[in-house]
Amino acid sequence: MIGKRIFYGIFTLGIVVLVVLFFEGRLSLGALQGEVSLLSAEYIVEIRKDGFHPRELNIKEGDTVIFVPVEEGLFWPASDPHPTHQFLLGFDPKKPIQSGSSWSFTFNKGDTWHYHDHLSVASRGTIIVAGGDIDNRTNKTCLYNDEARCFDEKIRGALKDEGIEGAFGLFAELYEIGEAPASCHWTAHLIGEEAYREFREGNEFTPSRATSYCTWGFYHGFMETLLRDDRDLKKAAEFCTFVGNELGWGAQDNCYHGIGHGFTDDPPHPSVWGDTDAVLAPVLAACQELLGNISNKWEICSTGGYSVLVGFMAEEKYGFSFDQEDPFSFCRTQSEKYHRACYGEVAPRLDAVTRWDASKLPRFIEGIEDREIKELAVRVALGAMMQRDVGKDDLTNYIEGCRTLGDLKETCLGGVVWGLLYHGPPENEYVKALRFCESEAFGLQEENFCYKETFSRITMSYPYAQEKIEEICNGVPEKYRKYCNIN
């Protein structure tokens, strides 16, 4: 019986039971000496293609859960969050398990532990250990000591109780008081993942303004989880058309990026570990087949695949590595038609390579012959640097660093603006960008460019909110209001 408790020793049953357990190898001498609780038990969680059974299980400290695949296929139960599994270290078999085998984990800490199938992240489960109470993990309170885990749980609770707008609203609140450990984009990614799981359970999904927050990270997470759950590309493309009709091209393009992200296996099959072409070939072919006749949409889709692979490289996982001395060396091996996608996804990794110093960029981009791709790399690299530094009040070092890039100075400054908007809090993304434009370190021409670039991107961020743009515009110096683009 699924989830039924299997007794291996209760003190009141007497010494006979203890002796039987000892000789069967189910109770060690140490346990008899009090090193392990006599009340420990084992539970079975079956893994099927439709998820974990039971999805929620109540146990006690010291109890063991055995994960047993009962259908053909590969499965990988592991602690949240995906893909790092860091909330409960050790709760990760480190490789897939399949029918005929099993994997077990002993829970020695009372708490509420969420987990997922690493190969199908839409499949989720919860283990409530000892006094752990999932109902106490609301959107306003958190009993965890781990800041990142607490934040994750608060956002999940808000999404469940108040929907997408509620989750983003809570994020904005936590961001303002300094309790948001994740960047805006990755928080949107998280909300998208959780929203898909609600959608999968039959809850209605309505595209809204909130799903555009944090540069559409919502759709990256939503589509990644959807494709890892259901590989039907046509359904995924139909969904992207649906959100595009509701919210415009920005939503649709980011949805396409999510298709490439989700269609790339994470983790890849062990037979292709270390083989970049083998990992990329299926997703690039799928993007081409699905969207090849629609402008550059196939390229946008392919960026999702490169994003996943570059992540493997940066984290040195699955036999892949990242060349710190020549980060773009991998891209030069790719077909020229994919250069924009590849360079654009490697560029964010230059933040750590340059140690967040724009003046060090020339060394890494000087070998890029295509001017357009070089500009892309600079802009994206600076945008990525803002993920760490969006909270800083003084960004003078970036102004000085961008000046060392010669004719790419404005591209560099534009990347800072883009990054501040990209990683800023919902509905207030523009605050940091406009504050950056107010820097006394700017010359007159640089200041003019900053306001022009900022309003160009604000207009894209609020395509249907003219009142919002007008409100923002009224707060800047009058001489720069000409860039507001108010109809």
Summary of the structure (lengths in Angstrom):
residues: 487
radius of gyration: 25.2
end to end distance: 65.3
largest distance: 89.6
contacts: 1581
relative contact order: 0.05
helix: 56%
strand: 10%
